[in-house]
Amino acid sequence: MSPPEHFLRAVFFRDLGRCVHCERRVEGIFESVMPMANFEFMVSPDEGGLQDYTNLQLVCGNCFPTPPEQYVPRLFSV
């Protein structure tokens, strides 16, 4: 099941349209970047992570999927 679009939109704007790993800018307006944007969980739901937008992060196509050994969760201030 995919997250609702309003979750993805919130994550995209919270992360300023940048990949959380390499900070590469995902160019364009939200609707046009959705096919190029990837969203991943900070903590997998299988490991007890929430299925909520606060547990999603924006990742570019070059960094997705993030190998577990390279994964470093980022903290966000709201």
Secondary structure, DSSP 8 states (H G I E B T S, - for coil): ----HHHHHHHHHHTTTB-TTT--B--S-HHHHTTT-EEEESS-GGGT--SSGGGEEEE-TTT-S--GGG--------
